[in-house]
Amino acid sequence: MKYPKEYLDEIKTRLKVSTVVSKSVSLKKRGKEFVGLSPFKTEKTPSFTVNDEKEFYHCFATSEHGNIFDFVMKTQNLKFGEAVKYLANLAGMQPFMFSKQDEEREKNWKEYLSIVKRYVEFYHDELLKNESLTHARDYLKNRSLGKEEVKKFKIGFIEKNPNFYEKLKEEFSEQALIETGLFYLDDKKKTYVERFRGRLIFPINNISGQPIALGGRIIEDNDYLAKYINSPETNFFKKG
């Protein structure tokens, strides 16, 4: 779950980087910094530095760097939440108590990510392996996007009459599926259809590299459809 910035800042205010690092690394003062042997590899000459003013450590031997949360996660093999709890205790702070709303939002966020990831992977595999999608692959090749680029950018293609929605319904609730923006209600058919059907799809990732939305492009001339579309805004995807 996402901790408030104020809570994390308070931990960093109470704990110097050198205080945290020195619990597992022997440090010596050198000017404004501390130096020591790298905790990430065996060495005889110190290549590890700590700067309390910048709240930062850097290992010149391995290029590992970061703040106190990064250090604890990497040296103790902890997840971020576990590192926060450990450091809060070290700083003499009470554990942060998440509300019911926080827990519900976290649950919805994980489900949202899971659906979008499954969606992206399924149609990416379709583009790579489905023999009937030669026209989509040729379209990309003509624009210098070969198999390597398709894999790198996780490009996919959705046929005009897909049925992956029904497959996903076996695992996720209808409400969760609709909230991703990948599907919408067709008033005439009285059923949910895929927003990006008949289009190439390009994942839109967050700063952590997780797909949270899509961009889509038709590959056939059509005067009635927009050439490009993006996912609508959702609880977890905001445009602009």
C-alpha positions as a printed Julia matrix, in Angstrom:
240×3 Matrix{Float64}:
   0.0     0.0     0.0
   1.1     3.58   -0.59
   2.4     5.33    2.51
   1.82    9.08    2.92
   4.84   11.14    1.87
   4.77   12.93    5.24
   5.2     9.64    7.1
   8.15    8.55    4.95
   9.75   12.0     5.22
   9.49   11.84    9.02
  11.39    8.53    9.01
  14.13   10.06    6.85
  14.27   13.12    9.12
  14.81   10.96   12.19
  17.31    8.56   10.64
  20.54    9.56    8.95
  21.63    7.3     6.13
  24.92    6.67    7.94
  23.01    5.54   11.05
  21.1     2.91    9.08
  24.04    1.78    6.96
  26.48    1.55    9.9
  24.4    -1.23   11.42
  25.77   -3.54    8.74
  28.72   -1.65    7.22
  31.76   -0.26    9.05
  32.01    3.39    7.98
  34.79    5.97    8.27
  34.34    9.73    7.93
  35.97   11.31    4.9
  35.14   14.97    4.41
  31.38   15.36    4.07
  30.93   11.67    3.33
  31.41    8.28    4.92
  33.22    5.42    3.17
  33.23    1.68    3.71
  33.49   -1.7     2.03
  30.63   -2.51   -0.29
  27.84   -4.63    1.22
  27.0    -5.78   -2.3
  30.3    -7.49   -3.22
  33.56   -8.66   -1.66
  36.3    -6.04   -1.92
  39.46   -4.88   -0.15
  39.41   -1.22   -1.13
  36.36    0.77    0.03
  34.15    1.86   -2.85
  30.96    2.49   -0.9
  30.03    6.06    0.07
  27.3     7.61    2.2
  26.21   11.24    2.13
  23.87   12.28    4.94
  23.25   15.74    3.49
  21.94   14.26    0.25
  20.28   11.33    2.06
  21.99    9.01   -0.38
  24.41    6.08   -0.65
  26.37    4.94   -3.7
  28.48    1.87   -4.42
  31.05    2.55   -7.13
  31.82   -1.17   -7.44
  28.28   -2.23   -8.33
  26.5     1.07   -9.16
  23.93    0.32   -6.44
  22.53    3.53   -4.99
  19.51    4.95   -3.22
  18.06    6.1     0.11
  17.57    4.32    3.43
  14.52    2.43    2.17
  16.44    1.14   -0.85
  19.37    0.1     1.34
  17.26   -1.92    3.77
  15.3    -3.55    0.95
  18.46   -4.62   -0.88
  20.58   -5.7     2.06
  17.83   -7.45    4.03
  15.8    -8.7     1.07
  12.64   -6.93    2.26
   9.66   -5.57    0.37
   9.06   -1.83    0.57
   6.32   -2.08    3.21
   8.52   -4.32    5.36
  11.41   -1.86    5.05
   9.13    1.01    6.13
   8.01   -0.91    9.23
  11.61   -1.79   10.12
  12.84    1.78    9.75
   9.84    3.29   11.53
  10.58    1.06   14.51
  14.26    2.05   14.36
  13.19    5.71   14.33
  10.94    5.21   17.37
   7.75    5.78   15.39
   4.42    3.99   15.58
   3.52    1.71   12.64
   1.34    3.5    10.12
  -2.27    2.33   10.34
  -4.06    2.1     7.0
  -7.8     2.74    6.88
 -10.41    0.37    5.47
 -10.61    2.66    2.44
  -6.84    2.36    1.92
  -7.08   -1.42    2.06
 -10.01   -1.51   -0.37
  -8.23    0.8    -2.82
  -5.09   -1.36   -2.63
  -7.18   -4.46   -3.37
  -8.82   -2.75   -6.35
  -5.44   -1.49   -7.6
  -3.93   -4.98   -7.59
  -6.96   -6.4    -9.4
  -6.83   -3.57  -11.95
  -3.14   -4.22  -12.65
  -3.74   -7.94  -12.95
  -6.52   -7.49  -15.53
  -4.61   -5.0   -17.69
  -1.46   -7.12  -17.56
  -3.37  -10.26  -18.58
  -5.05   -8.33  -21.38
  -1.77   -6.96  -22.74
  -0.01  -10.33  -22.56
  -2.87  -12.23  -24.2
  -3.12   -9.98  -27.25
   0.65   -9.62  -27.47
   0.92  -13.41  -27.75
  -1.9   -13.39  -30.3
   0.02  -10.98  -32.52
   3.17  -13.09  -32.26
   1.63  -16.54  -32.7
  -1.8   -16.37  -34.34
  -1.39  -17.44  -37.98
  -4.48  -15.48  -39.04
  -2.89  -12.16  -38.05
  -0.35  -12.01  -40.87
  -1.92   -8.77  -42.11
  -1.25   -7.07  -38.75
   2.35   -8.26  -38.66
   2.88   -7.14  -42.27
   1.42   -3.73  -41.41
   4.01   -3.33  -38.66
   6.88   -4.62  -40.8
   6.06   -2.02  -43.44
   6.62    0.56  -40.72
   9.94   -0.94  -39.6
   8.42   -2.66  -36.58
   9.56   -6.27  -36.7
   9.31   -9.07  -34.17
  12.02   -7.57  -31.97
  10.18   -4.24  -31.66
   6.85   -6.0   -31.11
   8.36   -7.9   -28.18
  10.17   -4.87  -26.79
   7.06   -2.68  -26.69
   4.58   -5.5   -25.97
   2.51   -4.55  -29.01
  -0.65   -6.58  -29.49
  -3.53   -6.9   -31.91
  -7.23   -7.46  -31.23
  -9.43   -9.0   -33.9
 -12.8    -7.49  -34.81
 -14.83  -10.07  -32.9
 -12.79  -11.01  -29.83
 -14.16  -12.98  -26.87
 -11.49  -12.49  -24.21
 -14.01  -10.63  -22.06
 -15.88  -13.88  -21.41
 -12.62  -15.6   -20.5
 -11.7   -12.87  -18.02
 -15.18  -13.06  -16.45
 -14.28  -16.54  -15.22
 -11.63  -14.97  -13.0
 -12.69  -11.37  -12.35
 -15.96   -9.61  -11.53
 -17.81   -7.72  -14.25
 -17.44   -4.52  -12.23
 -13.65   -4.9   -12.04
 -13.43   -5.52  -15.78
 -15.54   -2.48  -16.66
 -13.52   -0.2   -14.38
 -10.37   -0.85  -16.44
 -11.92    0.99  -19.4
 -11.03   -1.9   -21.71
 -14.7    -2.73  -22.26
 -17.94   -0.78  -22.69
 -21.63   -1.59  -23.01
 -22.96   -1.87  -26.56
 -26.52   -0.54  -26.25
 -27.72   -2.38  -29.34
 -26.24   -5.74  -28.47
 -26.88   -5.29  -24.74
 -23.5    -6.78  -24.01
 -20.0    -5.6   -23.15
 -17.55   -5.34  -26.03
 -13.84   -4.65  -26.27
 -13.0    -1.0   -26.82
  -9.88   -1.76  -28.88
 -11.29   -4.47  -31.17
  -9.84   -4.35  -34.68
  -6.81   -2.38  -33.5
  -3.15   -2.67  -32.74
  -2.64   -1.94  -29.06
   0.31   -0.26  -27.36
   0.61   -0.46  -23.56
   0.78    2.8   -21.61
   2.94    2.14  -18.55
   3.28    3.92  -15.22
   6.67    4.97  -13.81
   7.14    1.44  -12.46
   6.8    -0.02  -15.94
   3.39   -1.54  -15.26
   0.72   -1.34  -18.0
  -2.22    0.74  -16.76
  -3.87    1.78  -20.03
  -3.68    1.33  -23.8
  -3.31    3.24  -27.0
  -4.95    1.74  -30.09
  -4.69    2.2   -33.86
  -6.8     0.8   -36.67
  -4.87   -0.72  -39.58
  -7.63   -0.59  -42.2
  -9.1     2.54  -43.76
 -12.38    3.44  -42.08
 -14.2     6.77  -42.31
 -16.38    6.02  -39.3
 -13.73    5.14  -36.73
 -11.05    7.29  -35.13
  -7.62    6.24  -36.33
  -6.16    6.5   -32.82
  -7.83    6.05  -29.44
  -6.59    5.8   -25.86
  -8.1     4.24  -22.78
 -10.61    6.48  -21.01
  -9.64    7.87  -17.61
 -10.11    5.41  -14.76
  -9.51    5.42  -11.02
  -5.89    4.48  -11.75
  -5.22    6.2   -15.09
  -5.41    9.96  -15.51
  -4.58   11.76  -18.75
  -2.42   14.84  -18.96
